[in-house]
Amino acid sequence: MSPLFPSLYAAEPREAIRFGDLSLTHAELAGAAGSLARRIAGAGRVAVWATPTPQTVIGVVAALVAGVPVVPLNPKTGERELTHIVGDSEPTLVLASPGDQLPSAVATLTRIDVPLTGVATALPPEPADESAALIVYTSGTTGPPKGAVLPRRALAATLDALQGAWGWTADDVLVHGLPLFHVHGLILGILGPLRRGGSVRHLGRFSVQGVTRELSAGATMLFGVPTMYHRIAESVGGDGELTKALAGARLLVSGSAALPAPDHRRIAEATGRAVIERYGMTETLMLCAARSDGGARPGTVGLPLPGVELRLADEADGIGEIQVRGPNLFSGYLNRPDATAAAFTEDGWFRTGDMASRDADGQVRIVGRKATDLIKSGGYKIGAGEIENALLDHPGVREAAVTGEPDADLGERIVAWVVPTDPQSPPEEAELTNHVATQLAPHKRPRVVHYLPELPRNDMGKIMKRALHV
């Protein structure tokens, strides 16, 4: 059985991770993680206090090497939700950085402060493919968060499929400033480079200056969420160093939410480098990705990855729910056989709850969440995303979100939530609705426009539409 991280077992001398001035080679990471793995071997599950530090990486890798399931904990999680996650997953240990102040919800667990060094010895044999690797908790928008059990098989399948789509090799150096408690930052952004034998430079906290510095110093890939790329897009036109750094990168990838078309254009026009998108979720890891060798189009997330079966269920007006099968899927929700059963169709397809259409060449175009982004108005199925992109094309709009609300005549009416470019002089409501009507179609124009100083977002930059209300 091949190891999840071959370069660790080979004790490669190349740099594996860098956080600020601290870096570890694959050999040094193998020593530190291997020593910790021996201490935690046999633990039922371990929690990791997932701060953006090398200790988080060592702790997660140690548990994976030891064959102990990891529960990454978001340090910003509130006490009530954290208590639920710890009570549900029942870890026996919590791994943390020295000096971390842990809240009462995890303070009762046996704590191990993760050391940065260790004695280099042979690593344990590779655990079975179906054994649990990570238990990642969903956002809990429809109830308490559920723990998605991700087997080693799913991690390997996703990361290997992305290798082919992106030409990802051991020569690549990834830079990002994503949090390390979820799929994007931890699995793709840390475990991805480790599986490829390459390296990752974590910014600690995202900044445009940090991106410029690392891409100018040899990094070849950048991972980010739309909020990060929006800040880059706002700076790129007037920042020659940033423009040159982005133009020299091999791959710019955006994920976790749709990247607005105006930001795509601004970056591409300034640098000649297109930002590509991919699509996945906690339970499925990556499902689709635009390829690095061309063909990416703003508004699409590329083709299904190798091994992923994808269909659009209950399709109407060209839009259907994405349902998938493949080796990248989770094993089920921890302690929730009812929720696991409900998530799958009778013939074994996972219901993502995301709505999409497919272009003539098979590229997938995400419309939005079935519950919040599909608006049924006047007999039409309308995706919120295309209206948001149309609004963002207006120079008076800085940010935009679109929702539906009940309407006695239309069924649902389209509501726009707008952050104006100039808060002192926002565009008139009629100007915005007419702009959408001429860009798209009259039935897709917002019937109501609300102006806000900012949109509510979670840690991954996703707009929390359920928090939008008058």
NUNU-205338 format. One record per residue (C-alpha): residue in three letters; chain; x, y, z. Coordinates in steps of 0.1 Angstrom, whole numbers, plus 5000, padded with zeros to 4 digits. Example, Ala and Ser with C-alpha at 12.3 -4.5 7.8 and 13.67 -1.06 7.14 Angstrom:
<rs>
@residu Ala, chaine A, px 5123, py 4955, pz 5078
@residu Ser, chaine A, px 5137, py 4989, pz 5071
</rs>
This chain:
<rs>
@residu Met, chaine A, px 5000, py 5000, pz 5000
@residu Ser, chaine A, px 5016, py 5033, pz 4989
@residu Pro, chaine A, px 5020, py 5060, pz 5016
@residu Leu, chaine A, px 4999, py 5091, pz 5015
@residu Phe, chaine A, px 5031, py 5112, pz 5018
@residu Pro, chaine A, px 5059, py 5094, pz 4999
@residu Ser, chaine A, px 5084, py 5123, pz 5004
@residu Leu, chaine A, px 5081, py 5120, pz 5042
@residu Tyr, chaine A, px 5089, py 5083, pz 5041
@residu Ala, chaine A, px 5118, py 5090, pz 5018
@residu Ala, chaine A, px 5130, py 5118, pz 5041
@residu Glu, chaine A, px 5135, py 5142, pz 5012
@residu Pro, chaine A, px 5158, py 5171, pz 5021
@residu Arg, chaine A, px 5137, py 5197, pz 5002
@residu Glu, chaine A, px 5117, py 5223, pz 5020
@residu Ala, chaine A, px 5082, py 5211, pz 5028
@residu Ile, chaine A, px 5066, py 5239, pz 5048
@residu Arg, chaine A, px 5074, py 5275, pz 5056
@residu Phe, chaine A, px 5056, py 5298, pz 5081
@residu Gly, chaine A, px 5074, py 5332, pz 5082
@residu Asp, chaine A, px 5110, py 5326, pz 5091
@residu Leu, chaine A, px 5104, py 5290, pz 5102
@residu Ser, chaine A, px 5107, py 5262, pz 5076
@residu Leu, chaine A, px 5110, py 5224, pz 5077
@residu Thr, chaine A, px 5122, py 5200, pz 5051
@residu His, chaine A, px 5103, py 5168, pz 5043
@residu Ala, chaine A, px 5129, py 5150, pz 5064
@residu Glu, chaine A, px 5125, py 5174, pz 5094
@residu Leu, chaine A, px 5087, py 5172, pz 5092
@residu Ala, chaine A, px 5090, py 5134, pz 5091
@residu Gly, chaine A, px 5111, py 5135, pz 5122
@residu Ala, chaine A, px 5088, py 5158, pz 5141
@residu Ala, chaine A, px 5056, py 5141, pz 5130
@residu Gly, chaine A, px 5070, py 5106, pz 5134
@residu Ser, chaine A, px 5080, py 5113, pz 5170
@residu Leu, chaine A, px 5046, py 5127, pz 5178
@residu Ala, chaine A, px 5029, py 5098, pz 5160
@residu Arg, chaine A, px 5046, py 5074, pz 5184
@residu Arg, chaine A, px 5032, py 5093, pz 5214
@residu Ile, chaine A, px 4996, py 5094, pz 5201
@residu Ala, chaine A, px 4994, py 5059, pz 5185
@residu Gly, chaine A, px 4963, py 5041, pz 5196
@residu Ala, chaine A, px 4943, py 5072, pz 5205
@residu Gly, chaine A, px 4907, py 5069, pz 5193
@residu Arg, chaine A, px 4906, py 5104, pz 5178
@residu Val, chaine A, px 4927, py 5135, pz 5183
@residu Ala, chaine A, px 4916, py 5172, pz 5180
@residu Val, chaine A, px 4940, py 5197, pz 5166
@residu Trp, chaine A, px 4937, py 5234, pz 5176
@residu Ala, chaine A, px 4941, py 5245, pz 5140
@residu Thr, chaine A, px 4959, py 5278, pz 5141
@residu Pro, chaine A, px 4979, py 5289, pz 5110
@residu Thr, chaine A, px 5012, py 5275, pz 5124
@residu Pro, chaine A, px 5037, py 5247, pz 5117
@residu Gln, chaine A, px 5025, py 5230, pz 5149
@residu Thr, chaine A, px 4991, py 5225, pz 5132
@residu Val, chaine A, px 5008, py 5208, pz 5102
@residu Ile, chaine A, px 5030, py 5186, pz 5124
@residu Gly, chaine A, px 5000, py 5176, pz 5145
@residu Val, chaine A, px 4978, py 5167, pz 5116
@residu Val, chaine A, px 5005, py 5148, pz 5098
@residu Ala, chaine A, px 5015, py 5130, pz 5130
@residu Ala, chaine A, px 4979, py 5118, pz 5134
@residu Leu, chaine A, px 4976, py 5107, pz 5098
@residu Val, chaine A, px 5009, py 5088, pz 5100
@residu Ala, chaine A, px 4998, py 5071, pz 5132
@residu Gly, chaine A, px 4964, py 5062, pz 5116
@residu Val, chaine A, px 4945, py 5082, pz 5142
@residu Pro, chaine A, px 4915, py 5103, pz 5129
@residu Val, chaine A, px 4920, py 5140, pz 5131
@residu Val, chaine A, px 4893, py 5165, pz 5141
@residu Pro, chaine A, px 4905, py 5200, pz 5131
@residu Leu, chaine A, px 4891, py 5227, pz 5154
@residu Asn, chaine A, px 4885, py 5263, pz 5142
@residu Pro, chaine A, px 4899, py 5286, pz 5169
@residu Lys, chaine A, px 4872, py 5311, pz 5161
@residu Thr, chaine A, px 4843, py 5287, pz 5168
@residu Gly, chaine A, px 4819, py 5298, pz 5195
@residu Glu, chaine A, px 4817, py 5280, pz 5228
@residu Arg, chaine A, px 4783, py 5264, pz 5220
@residu Glu, chaine A, px 4793, py 5250, pz 5186
@residu Leu, chaine A, px 4827, py 5239, pz 5199
@residu Thr, chaine A, px 4811, py 5221, pz 5228
@residu His, chaine A, px 4789, py 5202, pz 5203
@residu Ile, chaine A, px 4818, py 5193, pz 5180
@residu Val, chaine A, px 4840, py 5180, pz 5209
@residu Gly, chaine A, px 4811, py 5161, pz 5224
@residu Asp, chaine A, px 4801, py 5146, pz 5191
@residu Ser, chaine A, px 4836, py 5135, pz 5180
@residu Glu, chaine A, px 4849, py 5125, pz 5215
@residu Pro, chaine A, px 4886, py 5131, pz 5209
@residu Thr, chaine A, px 4909, py 5117, pz 5236
@residu Leu, chaine A, px 4936, py 5143, pz 5230
@residu Val, chaine A, px 4940, py 5178, pz 5218
@residu Leu, chaine A, px 4972, py 5189, pz 5200
@residu Ala, chaine A, px 4981, py 5226, pz 5202
@residu Ser, chaine A, px 5009, py 5251, pz 5199
@residu Pro, chaine A, px 5027, py 5260, pz 5231
@residu Gly, chaine A, px 5011, py 5291, pz 5245
@residu Asp, chaine A, px 4977, py 5285, pz 5229
@residu Gln, chaine A, px 4949, py 5295, pz 5253
@residu Leu, chaine A, px 4922, py 5268, pz 5249
@residu Pro, chaine A, px 4886, py 5274, pz 5258
@residu Ser, chaine A, px 4867, py 5254, pz 5284
@residu Ala, chaine A, px 4851, py 5232, pz 5257
@residu Val, chaine A, px 4885, py 5215, pz 5251
@residu Ala, chaine A, px 4903, py 5223, pz 5283
@residu Thr, chaine A, px 4891, py 5189, pz 5298
@residu Leu, chaine A, px 4910, py 5170, pz 5271
@residu Thr, chaine A, px 4945, py 5157, pz 5276
@residu Arg, chaine A, px 4967, py 5183, pz 5260
@residu Ile, chaine A, px 4999, py 5178, pz 5241
@residu Asp, chaine A, px 5020, py 5208, pz 5230
@residu Val, chaine A, px 5034, py 5200, pz 5196
@residu Pro, chaine A, px 5072, py 5202, pz 5193
@residu Leu, chaine A, px 5089, py 5214, pz 5162
@residu Thr, chaine A, px 5115, py 5188, pz 5162
@residu Gly, chaine A, px 5118, py 5150, pz 5167
@residu Val, chaine A, px 5141, py 5120, pz 5164
@residu Ala, chaine A, px 5142, py 5106, pz 5128
@residu Thr, chaine A, px 5131, py 5070, pz 5129
@residu Ala, chaine A, px 5112, py 5047, pz 5105
@residu Leu, chaine A, px 5076, py 5059, pz 5101
@residu Pro, chaine A, px 5047, py 5034, pz 5109
@residu Pro, chaine A, px 5032, py 5013, pz 5081
@residu Glu, chaine A, px 5006, py 5030, pz 5059
@residu Pro, chaine A, px 4971, py 5026, pz 5073
@residu Ala, chaine A, px 4943, py 5011, pz 5052
@residu Asp, chaine A, px 4928, py 5032, pz 5024
@residu Glu, chaine A, px 4893, py 5031, pz 5040
@residu Ser, chaine A, px 4904, py 5041, pz 5074
@residu Ala, chaine A, px 4893, py 5075, pz 5086
@residu Ala, chaine A, px 4918, py 5103, pz 5081
@residu Leu, chaine A, px 4899, py 5135, pz 5090
@residu Ile, chaine A, px 4866, py 5143, pz 5105
@residu Val, chaine A, px 4857, py 5178, pz 5092
@residu Tyr, chaine A, px 4826, py 5195, pz 5105
@residu Thr, chaine A, px 4802, py 5212, pz 5082
@residu Ser, chaine A, px 4790, py 5248, pz 5087
@residu Gly, chaine A, px 4758, py 5238, pz 5103
@residu Thr, chaine A, px 4735, py 5261, pz 5083
@residu Thr, chaine A, px 4705, py 5237, pz 5088
@residu Gly, chaine A, px 4712, py 5225, pz 5124
@residu Pro, chaine A, px 4742, py 5215, pz 5145
@residu Pro, chaine A, px 4774, py 5209, pz 5125
@residu Lys, chaine A, px 4778, py 5173, pz 5112
@residu Gly, chaine A, px 4811, py 5156, pz 5112
@residu Ala, chaine A, px 4820, py 5143, pz 5077
@residu Val, chaine A, px 4843, py 5113, pz 5079
@residu Leu, chaine A, px 4869, py 5115, pz 5052
@residu Pro, chaine A, px 4889, py 5083, pz 5045
@residu Arg, chaine A, px 4925, py 5082, pz 5033
@residu Arg, chaine A, px 4912, py 5070, pz 5000
@residu Ala, chaine A, px 4892, py 5102, pz 4994
@residu Leu, chaine A, px 4923, py 5124, pz 5001
@residu Ala, chaine A, px 4945, py 5105, pz 4977
@residu Ala, chaine A, px 4919, py 5104, pz 4950
@residu Thr, chaine A, px 4913, py 5141, pz 4951
@residu Leu, chaine A, px 4949, py 5152, pz 4953
@residu Asp, chaine A, px 4960, py 5128, pz 4925
@residu Ala, chaine A, px 4932, py 5140, pz 4903
@residu Leu, chaine A, px 4943, py 5176, pz 4908
@residu Gln, chaine A, px 4978, py 5166, pz 4900
@residu Gly, chaine A, px 4966, py 5157, pz 4865
@residu Ala, chaine A, px 4943, py 5187, pz 4860
@residu Trp, chaine A, px 4969, py 5212, pz 4872
@residu Gly, chaine A, px 5002, py 5196, pz 4862
@residu Trp, chaine A, px 5011, py 5197, pz 4900
@residu Thr, chaine A, px 5046, py 5185, pz 4906
@residu Ala, chaine A, px 5073, py 5184, pz 4933
@residu Asp, chaine A, px 5088, py 5215, pz 4917
@residu Asp, chaine A, px 5057, py 5236, pz 4926
@residu Val, chaine A, px 5058, py 5260, pz 4955
@residu Leu, chaine A, px 5023, py 5269, pz 4968
@residu Val, chaine A, px 5015, py 5302, pz 4987
@residu His, chaine A, px 4983, py 5308, pz 5005
@residu Gly, chaine A, px 4969, py 5324, pz 5037
@residu Leu, chaine A, px 4938, py 5301, pz 5041
@residu Pro, chaine A, px 4927, py 5288, pz 5075
@residu Leu, chaine A, px 4939, py 5253, pz 5084
@residu Phe, chaine A, px 4907, py 5237, pz 5098
@residu His, chaine A, px 4889, py 5230, pz 5065
@residu Val, chaine A, px 4892, py 5213, pz 5031
@residu His, chaine A, px 4906, py 5242, pz 5011
@residu Gly, chaine A, px 4934, py 5254, pz 5034
@residu Leu, chaine A, px 4943, py 5221, pz 5050
@residu Ile, chaine A, px 4937, py 5193, pz 5025
@residu Leu, chaine A, px 4944, py 5211, pz 4993
@residu Gly, chaine A, px 4967, py 5238, pz 5006
@residu Ile, chaine A, px 4989, py 5217, pz 5030
@residu Leu, chaine A, px 4984, py 5180, pz 5023
@residu Gly, chaine A, px 4984, py 5186, pz 4986
@residu Pro, chaine A, px 5020, py 5199, pz 4984
@residu Leu, chaine A, px 5031, py 5172, pz 5009
@residu Arg, chaine A, px 5017, py 5145, pz 4987
@residu Arg, chaine A, px 5033, py 5159, pz 4956
@residu Gly, chaine A, px 5067, py 5163, pz 4974
@residu Gly, chaine A, px 5067, py 5200, pz 4968
@residu Ser, chaine A, px 5064, py 5228, pz 4993
@residu Val, chaine A, px 5040, py 5254, pz 5008
@residu Arg, chaine A, px 5046, py 5288, pz 5022
@residu His, chaine A, px 5018, py 5299, pz 5045
@residu Leu, chaine A, px 5013, py 5337, pz 5050
@residu Gly, chaine A, px 4999, py 5333, pz 5085
@residu Arg, chaine A, px 4974, py 5360, pz 5076
@residu Phe, chaine A, px 4965, py 5369, pz 5040
@residu Ser, chaine A, px 4978, py 5401, pz 5026
@residu Val, chaine A, px 4984, py 5414, pz 4990
@residu Gln, chaine A, px 5019, py 5423, pz 5001
@residu Gly, chaine A, px 5025, py 5387, pz 5013
@residu Val, chaine A, px 5013, py 5373, pz 4980
@residu Thr, chaine A, px 5036, py 5397, pz 4961
@residu Arg, chaine A, px 5066, py 5388, pz 4982
@residu Glu, chaine A, px 5062, py 5351, pz 4979
@residu Leu, chaine A, px 5053, py 5349, pz 4942
@residu Ser, chaine A, px 5083, py 5372, pz 4935
@residu Ala, chaine A, px 5105, py 5349, pz 4955
@residu Gly, chaine A, px 5098, py 5317, pz 4936
@residu Ala, chaine A, px 5064, py 5305, pz 4945
@residu Thr, chaine A, px 5046, py 5291, pz 4915
@residu Met, chaine A, px 5010, py 5286, pz 4927
@residu Leu, chaine A, px 4985, py 5307, pz 4946
@residu Phe, chaine A, px 4953, py 5294, pz 4963
@residu Gly, chaine A, px 4927, py 5319, pz 4976
@residu Val, chaine A, px 4890, py 5326, pz 4981
@residu Pro, chaine A, px 4871, py 5353, pz 4962
@residu Thr, chaine A, px 4875, py 5378, pz 4990
@residu Met, chaine A, px 4913, py 5375, pz 4986
@residu Tyr, chaine A, px 4912, py 5378, pz 4948
@residu His, chaine A, px 4889, py 5408, pz 4951
@residu Arg, chaine A, px 4915, py 5426, pz 4971
@residu Ile, chaine A, px 4941, py 5415, pz 4946
@residu Ala, chaine A, px 4919, py 5428, pz 4917
@residu Glu, chaine A, px 4915, py 5462, pz 4934
@residu Ser, chaine A, px 4953, py 5465, pz 4937
@residu Val, chaine A, px 4967, py 5449, pz 4906
@residu Gly, chaine A, px 4961, py 5478, pz 4882
@residu Gly, chaine A, px 4982, py 5503, pz 4901
@residu Asp, chaine A, px 5008, py 5479, pz 4917
@residu Gly, chaine A, px 5036, py 5470, pz 4893
@residu Glu, chaine A, px 5053, py 5445, pz 4916
@residu Leu, chaine A, px 5020, py 5427, pz 4922
@residu Thr, chaine A, px 5012, py 5426, pz 4885
@residu Lys, chaine A, px 5046, py 5412, pz 4877
@residu Ala, chaine A, px 5044, py 5386, pz 4905
@residu Leu, chaine A, px 5010, py 5373, pz 4894
@residu Ala, chaine A, px 5021, py 5373, pz 4857
@residu Gly, chaine A, px 5050, py 5350, pz 4867
@residu Ala, chaine A, px 5029, py 5325, pz 4886
@residu Arg, chaine A, px 5022, py 5292, pz 4870
@residu Leu, chaine A, px 4987, py 5288, pz 4885
@residu Leu, chaine A, px 4962, py 5310, pz 4902
@residu Val, chaine A, px 4933, py 5291, pz 4918
@residu Ser, chaine A, px 4902, py 5304, pz 4934
@residu Gly, chaine A, px 4877, py 5283, pz 4953
@residu Ser, chaine A, px 4851, py 5280, pz 4982
@residu Ala, chaine A, px 4827, py 5303, pz 4963
@residu Ala, chaine A, px 4823, py 5317, pz 4928
@residu Leu, chaine A, px 4848, py 5344, pz 4918
@residu Pro, chaine A, px 4828, py 5374, pz 4903
@residu Ala, chaine A, px 4834, py 5380, pz 4866
@residu Pro, chaine A, px 4847, py 5416, pz 4871
@residu Asp, chaine A, px 4875, py 5403, pz 4893
@residu His, chaine A, px 4884, py 5377, pz 4867
@residu Arg, chaine A, px 4886, py 5404, pz 4841
@residu Arg, chaine A, px 4907, py 5429, pz 4861
@residu Ile, chaine A, px 4933, py 5403, pz 4870
@residu Ala, chaine A, px 4935, py 5388, pz 4835
@residu Glu, chaine A, px 4937, py 5422, pz 4818
@residu Ala, chaine A, px 4965, py 5434, pz 4841
@residu Thr, chaine A, px 4986, py 5402, pz 4841
@residu Gly, chaine A, px 4976, py 5381, pz 4812
@residu Arg, chaine A, px 4971, py 5353, pz 4837
@residu Ala, chaine A, px 4936, py 5338, pz 4841
@residu Val, chaine A, px 4924, py 5327, pz 4876
@residu Ile, chaine A, px 4910, py 5292, pz 4874
@residu Glu, chaine A, px 4882, py 5278, pz 4896
@residu Arg, chaine A, px 4874, py 5244, pz 4910
@residu Tyr, chaine A, px 4844, py 5231, pz 4928
@residu Gly, chaine A, px 4839, py 5207, pz 4957
@residu Met, chaine A, px 4825, py 5205, pz 4992
@residu Thr, chaine A, px 4834, py 5190, pz 5026
@residu Glu, chaine A, px 4817, py 5156, pz 5019
@residu Thr, chaine A, px 4830, py 5152, pz 4984
@residu Leu, chaine A, px 4864, py 5170, pz 4984
@residu Met, chaine A, px 4871, py 5181, pz 4948
@residu Leu, chaine A, px 4846, py 5173, pz 4920
@residu Cys, chaine A, px 4855, py 5197, pz 4891
@residu Ala, chaine A, px 4884, py 5218, pz 4882
@residu Ala, chaine A, px 4895, py 5240, pz 4853
@residu Arg, chaine A, px 4927, py 5227, pz 4838
@residu Ser, chaine A, px 4959, py 5246, pz 4839
@residu Asp, chaine A, px 4966, py 5240, pz 4802
@residu Gly, chaine A, px 4938, py 5262, pz 4789
@residu Gly, chaine A, px 4901, py 5263, pz 4783
@residu Ala, chaine A, px 4891, py 5279, pz 4816
@residu Arg, chaine A, px 4862, py 5304, pz 4814
@residu Pro, chaine A, px 4849, py 5328, pz 4841
@residu Gly, chaine A, px 4818, py 5315, pz 4856
@residu Thr, chaine A, px 4826, py 5278, pz 4851
@residu Val, chaine A, px 4844, py 5254, pz 4873
@residu Gly, chaine A, px 4857, py 5231, pz 4846
@residu Leu, chaine A, px 4850, py 5195, pz 4839
@residu Pro, chaine A, px 4845, py 5167, pz 4864
@residu Leu, chaine A, px 4878, py 5153, pz 4877
@residu Pro, chaine A, px 4889, py 5118, pz 4867
@residu Gly, chaine A, px 4870, py 5092, pz 4887
@residu Val, chaine A, px 4841, py 5116, pz 4894
@residu Glu, chaine A, px 4807, py 5107, pz 4881
@residu Leu, chaine A, px 4785, py 5138, pz 4879
@residu Arg, chaine A, px 4749, py 5141, pz 4868
@residu Leu, chaine A, px 4723, py 5169, pz 4870
@residu Ala, chaine A, px 4691, py 5155, pz 4886
@residu Asp, chaine A, px 4656, py 5168, pz 4880
@residu Glu, chaine A, px 4669, py 5191, pz 4853
@residu Ala, chaine A, px 4646, py 5218, pz 4841
@residu Asp, chaine A, px 4654, py 5250, pz 4821
@residu Gly, chaine A, px 4689, py 5236, pz 4818
@residu Ile, chaine A, px 4694, py 5236, pz 4855
@residu Gly, chaine A, px 4696, py 5206, pz 4878
@residu Glu, chaine A, px 4710, py 5195, pz 4912
@residu Ile, chaine A, px 4745, py 5182, pz 4911
@residu Gln, chaine A, px 4747, py 5145, pz 4922
@residu Val, chaine A, px 4780, py 5126, pz 4923
@residu Arg, chaine A, px 4797, py 5093, pz 4928
@residu Gly, chaine A, px 4834, py 5084, pz 4931
@residu Pro, chaine A, px 4863, py 5075, pz 4953
@residu Asn, chaine A, px 4866, py 5111, pz 4966
@residu Leu, chaine A, px 4834, py 5109, pz 4987
@residu Phe, chaine A, px 4832, py 5108, pz 5024
@residu Ser, chaine A, px 4823, py 5076, pz 5044
@residu Gly, chaine A, px 4794, py 5092, pz 5061
@residu Tyr, chaine A, px 4784, py 5116, pz 5089
@residu Leu, chaine A, px 4798, py 5106, pz 5123
@residu Asn, chaine A, px 4771, py 5093, pz 5146
@residu Arg, chaine A, px 4744, py 5103, pz 5121
@residu Pro, chaine A, px 4733, py 5073, pz 5100
@residu Asp, chaine A, px 4700, py 5090, pz 5093
@residu Ala, chaine A, px 4717, py 5121, pz 5078
@residu Thr, chaine A, px 4741, py 5099, pz 5059
@residu Ala, chaine A, px 4712, py 5079, pz 5044
@residu Ala, chaine A, px 4693, py 5111, pz 5035
@residu Ala, chaine A, px 4723, py 5125, pz 5017
@residu Phe, chaine A, px 4723, py 5097, pz 4991
@residu Thr, chaine A, px 4698, py 5086, pz 4965
@residu Glu, chaine A, px 4685, py 5051, pz 4964
@residu Asp, chaine A, px 4710, py 5043, pz 4936
@residu Gly, chaine A, px 4740, py 5056, pz 4956
@residu Trp, chaine A, px 4745, py 5092, pz 4943
@residu Phe, chaine A, px 4754, py 5119, pz 4968
@residu Arg, chaine A, px 4730, py 5149, pz 4967
@residu Thr, chaine A, px 4752, py 5180, pz 4969
@residu Gly, chaine A, px 4723, py 5205, pz 4971
@residu Asp, chaine A, px 4741, py 5227, pz 4945
@residu Met, chaine A, px 4724, py 5237, pz 4913
@residu Ala, chaine A, px 4742, py 5239, pz 4880
@residu Ser, chaine A, px 4741, py 5238, pz 4842
@residu Arg, chaine A, px 4765, py 5224, pz 4817
@residu Asp, chaine A, px 4779, py 5242, pz 4787
@residu Ala, chaine A, px 4780, py 5226, pz 4753
@residu Asp, chaine A, px 4815, py 5213, pz 4760
@residu Gly, chaine A, px 4806, py 5198, pz 4793
@residu Gln, chaine A, px 4820, py 5226, pz 4816
@residu Val, chaine A, px 4800, py 5229, pz 4848
@residu Arg, chaine A, px 4785, py 5263, pz 4856
@residu Ile, chaine A, px 4773, py 5266, pz 4893
@residu Val, chaine A, px 4741, py 5284, pz 4898
@residu Gly, chaine A, px 4741, py 5282, pz 4936
@residu Arg, chaine A, px 4727, py 5264, pz 4965
@residu Lys, chaine A, px 4693, py 5247, pz 4960
@residu Ala, chaine A, px 4680, py 5262, pz 4992
@residu Thr, chaine A, px 4693, py 5298, pz 4989
@residu Asp, chaine A, px 4705, py 5305, pz 4953
@residu Leu, chaine A, px 4678, py 5290, pz 4931
@residu Ile, chaine A, px 4649, py 5315, pz 4928
@residu Lys, chaine A, px 4616, py 5304, pz 4912
@residu Ser, chaine A, px 4600, py 5336, pz 4900
@residu Gly, chaine A, px 4571, py 5340, pz 4875
@residu Gly, chaine A, px 4575, py 5303, pz 4863
@residu Tyr, chaine A, px 4613, py 5307, pz 4857
@residu Lys, chaine A, px 4642, py 5290, pz 4875
@residu Ile, chaine A, px 4668, py 5318, pz 4880
@residu Gly, chaine A, px 4703, py 5314, pz 4894
@residu Ala, chaine A, px 4714, py 5341, pz 4919
@residu Gly, chaine A, px 4750, py 5340, pz 4906
@residu Glu, chaine A, px 4744, py 5354, pz 4872
@residu Ile, chaine A, px 4724, py 5383, pz 4886
@residu Glu, chaine A, px 4752, py 5390, pz 4911
@residu Asn, chaine A, px 4777, py 5390, pz 4883
@residu Ala, chaine A, px 4756, py 5414, pz 4863
@residu Leu, chaine A, px 4753, py 5438, pz 4893
@residu Leu, chaine A, px 4790, py 5436, pz 4898
@residu Asp, chaine A, px 4795, py 5448, pz 4862
@residu His, chaine A, px 4780, py 5481, pz 4873
@residu Pro, chaine A, px 4807, py 5506, pz 4883
@residu Gly, chaine A, px 4786, py 5518, pz 4913
@residu Val, chaine A, px 4786, py 5483, pz 4929
@residu Arg, chaine A, px 4814, py 5470, pz 4950
@residu Glu, chaine A, px 4798, py 5438, pz 4963
@residu Ala, chaine A, px 4765, py 5421, pz 4956
@residu Ala, chaine A, px 4743, py 5392, pz 4968
@residu Val, chaine A, px 4710, py 5381, pz 4955
@residu Thr, chaine A, px 4683, py 5362, pz 4973
@residu Gly, chaine A, px 4646, py 5354, pz 4968
@residu Glu, chaine A, px 4617, py 5362, pz 4991
@residu Pro, chaine A, px 4580, py 5352, pz 4989
@residu Asp, chaine A, px 4558, py 5371, pz 4965
@residu Ala, chaine A, px 4521, py 5366, pz 4961
@residu Asp, chaine A, px 4522, py 5372, pz 4924
@residu Leu, chaine A, px 4556, py 5358, pz 4913
@residu Gly, chaine A, px 4560, py 5330, pz 4938
@residu Glu, chaine A, px 4594, py 5346, pz 4947
@residu Arg, chaine A, px 4608, py 5380, pz 4939
@residu Ile, chaine A, px 4644, py 5387, pz 4933
@residu Val, chaine A, px 4661, py 5408, pz 4960
@residu Ala, chaine A, px 4695, py 5424, pz 4956
@residu Trp, chaine A, px 4718, py 5433, pz 4985
@residu Val, chaine A, px 4744, py 5458, pz 4974
@residu Val, chaine A, px 4775, py 5474, pz 4989
@residu Pro, chaine A, px 4780, py 5506, pz 4968
@residu Thr, chaine A, px 4814, py 5517, pz 4955
@residu Asp, chaine A, px 4806, py 5551, pz 4970
@residu Pro, chaine A, px 4785, py 5548, pz 5001
@residu Gln, chaine A, px 4777, py 5586, pz 4999
@residu Ser, chaine A, px 4763, py 5583, pz 4964
@residu Pro, chaine A, px 4749, py 5548, pz 4957
@residu Pro, chaine A, px 4734, py 5541, pz 4923
@residu Glu, chaine A, px 4696, py 5545, pz 4920
@residu Glu, chaine A, px 4675, py 5513, pz 4924
@residu Ala, chaine A, px 4660, py 5518, pz 4890
@residu Glu, chaine A, px 4694, py 5522, pz 4874
@residu Leu, chaine A, px 4705, py 5488, pz 4888
@residu Thr, chaine A, px 4674, py 5470, pz 4879
@residu Asn, chaine A, px 4675, py 5483, pz 4844
@residu His, chaine A, px 4711, py 5474, pz 4841
@residu Val, chaine A, px 4703, py 5438, pz 4850
@residu Ala, chaine A, px 4673, py 5437, pz 4827
@residu Thr, chaine A, px 4694, py 5448, pz 4797
@residu Gln, chaine A, px 4724, py 5426, pz 4806
@residu Leu, chaine A, px 4703, py 5394, pz 4812
@residu Ala, chaine A, px 4666, py 5395, pz 4807
@residu Pro, chaine A, px 4637, py 5415, pz 4822
@residu His, chaine A, px 4624, py 5386, pz 4843
@residu Lys, chaine A, px 4658, py 5384, pz 4860
@residu Arg, chaine A, px 4659, py 5420, pz 4873
@residu Pro, chaine A, px 4658, py 5426, pz 4911
@residu Arg, chaine A, px 4624, py 5438, pz 4923
@residu Val, chaine A, px 4639, py 5452, pz 4955
@residu Val, chaine A, px 4674, py 5466, pz 4963
@residu His, chaine A, px 4689, py 5470, pz 4998
@residu Tyr, chaine A, px 4721, py 5489, pz 5004
@residu Leu, chaine A, px 4746, py 5477, pz 5031
@residu Pro, chaine A, px 4780, py 5488, pz 5043
@residu Glu, chaine A, px 4792, py 5452, pz 5040
@residu Leu, chaine A, px 4780, py 5417, pz 5033
@residu Pro, chaine A, px 4781, py 5390, pz 5061
@residu Arg, chaine A, px 4808, py 5365, pz 5053
@residu Asn, chaine A, px 4822, py 5334, pz 5070
@residu Asp, chaine A, px 4859, py 5325, pz 5076
@residu Met, chaine A, px 4862, py 5312, pz 5040
@residu Gly, chaine A, px 4848, py 5344, pz 5025
@residu Lys, chaine A, px 4814, py 5329, pz 5016
@residu Ile, chaine A, px 4785, py 5352, pz 5018
@residu Met, chaine A, px 4761, py 5341, pz 5045
@residu Lys, chaine A, px 4728, py 5347, pz 5028
@residu Arg, chaine A, px 4707, py 5334, pz 5056
@residu Ala, chaine A, px 4720, py 5364, pz 5076
@residu Leu, chaine A, px 4706, py 5388, pz 5050
@residu His, chaine A, px 4673, py 5402, pz 5062
@residu Val, chaine A, px 4656, py 5436, pz 5066
</rs>
